[in-house]
Amino acid sequence: MAEYPSTVHHIFAQRRSGHHAVIDQLLTGYEDAGVAALHINDVCRQPDTSDTDSIVEAAEGYGALIINYEDVSYGDRHVSGPYAGVRTRAEQATHHDMVLVRDWYNLAASRLFKAVVSQECGQYVPIQDVPWEETRRRWLEHASLASKEPDQPLVVRYNTWFSDPEYRAGLNASYGLPVPSDSVGQVARIGRGSSFDGLRFDGDAQKMNVLERWRDLRPDMLPAYVALVTDDEIDHVSRNVFGWGQRRVLGALAVQNLADTELRQDSAVSG
């Protein structure tokens, strides 16, 4: 008789939201607990793992299965991808739903940078398939879930996960897993690492500027970025969930632009 995982994690996150780092922490936790865990990445886009039978067969012999649904709305989980089928086929397993959300301002900066640079290099990346309006809608849905009473799904705020060791410890503890001491030291290699830094900070990931990515955008990207983040509805939700909104970002960009202008003027005079 086939042995299927006793635990299945269904993780919903938008691309460039930092979810691969969280998945790495779970995988390390299972490894430290002596449990073989299988991670299936971007399940809805992989032709060889997008159906229920392929997923369940691939997971045979593993103690845990982590399925990553990238850029899939949690509200569409029953009709998009293999979510419902896996829950039915592996009905004896304990299923955990997780929605991971990063603040809009860093998410938009990372997605914009990745899309523009990849296009310039002639490289295809999946975020090019998702219009910004759809990206916005999904973010609002996922972020709004964080304002509700604790229930399924578990909502993980990436910003807090990155900066708070106790929050990271609590996540693994909620699944009965040990907490890796270097859970944010390694850069997740799934998804090619950071949009801005790649794998350059592997081993010292906390030095990455993941909480203020708008400062790393090129000047030619700023008009499009400012248009994306000047949004009163997102600002309202962001302040409720993360405690801050567009004022911080737009103010920082204004100061940065002023400093850049003064630097160029000083260079022109000295030259």
MARVOBA-533589 format. One record per residue (C-alpha): y negated, z negated, x negated; residue number from 1; residue in one letter. Coordinates in steps of 0.25 Angstrom, whole numbers, plus 2048, in hexadecimal, padded with zeros to 3 digits. Layout:
BEGIN
((Y,Z,X),NUM,a)
...
REM end
This chain:
BEGIN
((800,800,800),1,m)
((7F2,804,7FB),2,a)
((7E9,7F9,7F6),3,e)
((7DB,7FB,7FA),4,y)
((7CE,7F3,7F6),5,p)
((7CD,7E5,7FD),6,s)
((7BE,7E6,7FC),7,t)
((7B5,7F3,7FE),8,v)
((7A6,7F3,7FC),9,h)
((79E,7FE,803),10,h)
((790,7FF,7FC),11,i)
((785,807,802),12,f)
((779,80A,7F9),13,a)
((76F,815,7F6),14,q)
((770,81C,7E9),15,r)
((767,816,7DE),16,r)
((767,808,7E5),17,s)
((76F,801,7D9),18,g)
((77C,7FF,7E1),19,h)
((784,804,7D6),20,h)
((780,7F8,7CE),21,a)
((784,7EF,7D9),22,v)
((792,7F6,7DB),23,i)
((794,7F4,7CC),24,d)
((792,7E5,7CE),25,q)
((79D,7E5,7D9),26,l)
((7A6,7ED,7D0),27,l)
((7A5,7E4,7C5),28,t)
((7A7,7D8,7CE),29,g)
((7B4,7DE,7D3),30,y)
((7B8,7E1,7C4),31,e)
((7B5,7D3,7C0),32,d)
((7BD,7CE,7CC),33,a)
((7C9,7D6,7C8),34,g)
((7C8,7DF,7D4),35,v)
((7C9,7EE,7D2),36,a)
((7BD,7F5,7DA),37,a)
((7BB,803,7DD),38,l)
((7AD,809,7DE),39,h)
((7AB,816,7E6),40,i)
((79C,81B,7E3),41,n)
((794,823,7ED),42,d)
((7A0,825,7F6),43,v)
((799,82E,800),44,c)
((796,839,7F6),45,r)
((7A4,839,7EE),46,q)
((7AD,844,7F4),47,p)
((7B9,83D,7EE),48,d)
((7B6,82F,7F3),49,t)
((7AE,831,800),50,s)
((7BA,830,80A),51,d)
((7C1,823,80E),52,t)
((7CF,827,809),53,d)
((7CA,82A,7FB),54,s)
((7C3,81D,7FA),55,i)
((7CE,815,7FF),56,v)
((7D8,81C,7F6),57,e)
((7CF,81A,7EA),58,a)
((7CE,80C,7EC),59,a)
((7DD,809,7ED),60,e)
((7E0,7FE,7E3),61,g)
((7D2,7F9,7E2),62,y)
((7CE,7EB,7E7),63,g)
((7C0,7EF,7EA),64,a)
((7B9,7FC,7EE),65,l)
((7AA,7FE,7ED),66,i)
((7A5,80A,7F5),67,i)
((796,80F,7F2),68,n)
((78F,817,7FD),69,y)
((783,81D,7F7),70,e)
((777,821,7FF),71,d)
((77F,81E,80C),72,v)
((778,816,817),73,s)
((77F,80A,81B),74,y)
((77D,80D,829),75,g)
((785,81A,827),76,d)
((791,813,820),77,r)
((79B,816,82B),78,h)
((798,825,82C),79,v)
((794,828,81E),80,s)
((79F,827,813),81,g)
((7AC,820,813),82,p)
((7A7,812,817),83,y)
((7AE,811,825),84,a)
((7BB,818,820),85,g)
((7BC,80E,814),86,v)
((7BA,802,81D),87,r)
((7C5,807,826),88,t)
((7CF,80B,81B),89,r)
((7CD,7FE,813),90,a)
((7CC,7F5,81F),91,e)
((7D3,7EA,818),92,q)
((7C8,7E9,80D),93,a)
((7BC,7E0,80E),94,t)
((7B0,7EA,80F),95,h)
((7A2,7E7,80A),96,h)
((796,7EF,80D),97,d)
((78A,7EF,804),98,m)
((77D,7F6,805),99,v)
((775,7F6,7F8),100,l)
((766,7F8,7F9),101,v)
((75B,7FA,7EE),102,r)
((74C,7F9,7F1),103,d)
((747,806,7F6),104,w)
((73C,807,7EB),105,y)
((746,807,7DF),106,n)
((751,80F,7E7),107,l)
((747,81A,7E9),108,a)
((742,81A,7DB),109,a)
((750,81B,7D6),110,s)
((755,826,7E0),111,r)
((748,82E,7DD),112,l)
((749,82E,7CE),113,f)
((758,831,7CE),114,k)
((756,83D,7D8),115,a)
((74A,843,7D0),116,v)
((750,841,7C2),117,v)
((75D,847,7C7),118,s)
((757,853,7CD),119,q)
((74F,856,7C1),120,e)
((75C,855,7B9),121,c)
((763,85E,7C3),122,g)
((76C,853,7C6),123,q)
((771,850,7D4),124,y)
((771,842,7D9),125,v)
((776,83D,7E7),126,p)
((769,837,7EB),127,i)
((763,845,7EC),128,q)
((76B,847,7F8),129,d)
((764,83B,800),130,v)
((756,83E,805),131,p)
((74C,833,803),132,w)
((74B,830,812),133,e)
((75A,82E,813),134,e)
((759,825,806),135,t)
((74E,81D,80D),136,r)
((755,81B,81A),137,r)
((762,816,813),138,r)
((759,80D,80B),139,w)
((753,807,817),140,l)
((760,805,81E),141,e)
((766,7FE,812),142,h)
((75A,7F5,80F),143,a)
((759,7F1,81D),144,s)
((767,7EC,81D),145,l)
((763,7E2,812),146,a)
((759,7DB,81D),147,s)
((764,7D8,826),148,k)
((76D,7CC,827),149,e)
((778,7CB,81D),150,p)
((784,7D3,822),151,d)
((78C,7DF,81F),152,q)
((787,7E7,817),153,p)
((783,7DF,80B),154,l)
((776,7E4,806),155,v)
((773,7E3,7F7),156,v)
((765,7E4,7F2),157,r)
((766,7EB,7E5),158,y)
((759,7E6,7E0),159,n)
((75E,7D7,7E2),160,t)
((76B,7DB,7DC),161,w)
((765,7E0,7D0),162,f)
((75C,7D4,7CD),163,s)
((763,7C8,7D2),164,d)
((770,7C3,7CB),165,p)
((773,7BA,7D7),166,e)
((772,7C5,7E1),167,y)
((77C,7CD,7D8),168,r)
((786,7C1,7D7),169,a)
((785,7BF,7E6),170,g)
((789,7CE,7E9),171,l)
((796,7CD,7E1),172,n)
((799,7BF,7E6),173,a)
((798,7C3,7F4),174,s)
((7A4,7CC,7F1),175,y)
((7AB,7C1,7E9),176,g)
((7A9,7C8,7DC),177,l)
((7A5,7C3,7CF),178,p)
((797,7C6,7CA),179,v)
((796,7CF,7BE),180,p)
((78C,7C9,7B4),181,s)
((786,7D6,7B0),182,d)
((786,7DC,7BE),183,s)
((778,7E3,7BC),184,v)
((77A,7E6,7AD),185,g)
((781,7F3,7AE),186,q)
((77B,7FF,7B4),187,v)
((784,805,7BF),188,a)
((78A,812,7B9),189,r)
((78D,817,7C7),190,i)
((782,820,7CC),191,g)
((77E,823,7BD),192,r)
((776,816,7BC),193,g)
((767,814,7BE),194,s)
((75F,81F,7C4),195,s)
((754,81C,7B9),196,f)
((75C,816,7AD),197,d)
((76A,81C,7AF),198,g)
((774,813,7A7),199,l)
((769,80F,79C),200,r)
((769,800,7A0),201,f)
((778,7FF,7A2),202,d)
((77B,7F0,79D),203,g)
((76D,7EC,7A0),204,d)
((76A,7F1,7AE),205,a)
((760,7E6,7B2),206,q)
((756,7ED,7A9),207,k)
((756,7F9,7B2),208,m)
((749,7F9,7BA),209,n)
((751,7FB,7C8),210,v)
((747,7F2,7CF),211,l)
((73A,7FB,7CC),212,e)
((740,809,7CB),213,r)
((733,80F,7D0),214,w)
((72C,80C,7C2),215,r)
((736,815,7BC),216,d)
((733,822,7C4),217,l)
((72C,82D,7BE),218,r)
((71D,830,7C2),219,p)
((722,83D,7C9),220,d)
((72B,835,7D2),221,m)
((721,82B,7D7),222,l)
((71B,833,7E2),223,p)
((729,835,7E9),224,a)
((72D,827,7E6),225,y)
((720,821,7EC),226,v)
((722,829,7F9),227,a)
((730,824,7FA),228,l)
((72C,815,7F8),229,v)
((720,815,801),230,t)
((727,812,80D),231,d)
((723,806,817),232,d)
((731,805,81D),233,e)
((738,804,810),234,i)
((72D,7FA,80B),235,d)
((730,7F1,817),236,h)
((73F,7F1,815),237,v)
((73E,7EF,806),238,s)
((735,7E3,807),239,r)
((73E,7DD,811),240,n)
((74B,7E0,808),241,v)
((745,7DF,7FA),242,f)
((738,7D8,7FC),243,g)
((72F,7E3,7F7),244,w)
((72B,7F1,7FA),245,g)
((723,7FD,7F7),246,q)
((716,7F6,7F3),247,r)
((71D,7F1,7E6),248,r)
((721,7FF,7E3),249,v)
((715,806,7E6),250,l)
((70C,7FC,7DF),251,g)
((715,7FC,7D3),252,a)
((714,80C,7D2),253,l)
((705,80B,7D4),254,a)
((703,802,7C8),255,v)
((70D,80A,7C0),256,q)
((705,817,7C3),257,n)
((6F8,811,7C0),258,l)
((6FE,80C,7B3),259,a)
((704,81A,7B0),260,d)
((6F6,821,7B3),261,t)
((6EE,817,7AA),262,e)
((6F8,81A,79F),263,l)
((6F7,829,7A0),264,r)
((6E8,828,7A0),265,q)
((6E8,81F,794),266,d)
((6F1,829,78D),267,s)
((6E8,834,790),268,a)
((6DC,82D,78B),269,v)
((6E3,829,77E),270,s)
((6E8,837,77C),271,g)
REM end
